[in-house]
Amino acid sequence: MADINQFKQKYASFVSTFKLTSYDSNNDIYLCKDETQEVINFDKIIETKYPDSNIRPKVFDALYFDENTNRIYLIEFKNEKKPDKKEIEGKLIDGRNEFSILLNELHISSKNYTYIFCLVYNQFKPKEERFKRGLYKSIRFEFLNRYKNIGLIDEVFTEDISFFSQQFKKNFQKELMC
């Protein structure tokens, strides 16, 4: 059986940064400005695989591989006041399925890895959250936990960009300039 390094080699031309994969073209803004950490631009892989946008599945933005563990982070950046539930679900489901297909094509066993879906959003504080941090997150993104329960992913993180940067530093001892 092959390992994830074979995937990285095959898709080396899609190496990118958090800055480029966090770009919101509708508002001409980068959610994260970090150019020091490498990610794989998963959106671009799928654009290449499905040139016709009418049949292209919606997928998450980036893949980040933890070099010290078998953890793979599936990262979606959102710069919206109210991220669309169906769109996020679609990106998670289709993205995870497409990633599995690519791994299978390279004879890489999906079972050897831990998959963590990260929804990283621009800080937004609706009325419910003004006094308690996290209330919005728990109400709005709780639905993602069902994909953990059915085994599509192993863990879910939904945090604003500043919290994501802090956790990145804590978990990887690498500064993320977002």
Buried (B, 14 or more C-beta within 10 A) or exposed (E): EEBBEBBBEBBEEBEBBBBBBBBBEEEEEBBBEBEEBEBBBBBBBBBEEBEEEEEBBBBBBBBBBBEEEEBBBBBBBBBEEEBEEEEBBBBBBBBBEBBBEBBEEBEBEEEEBEBBBBBBBBEBEEEEBEEEEEBBBEEBBEEBEEBBEEEBBBEBBBBBBEBBBEBBEEEBEEEBEB
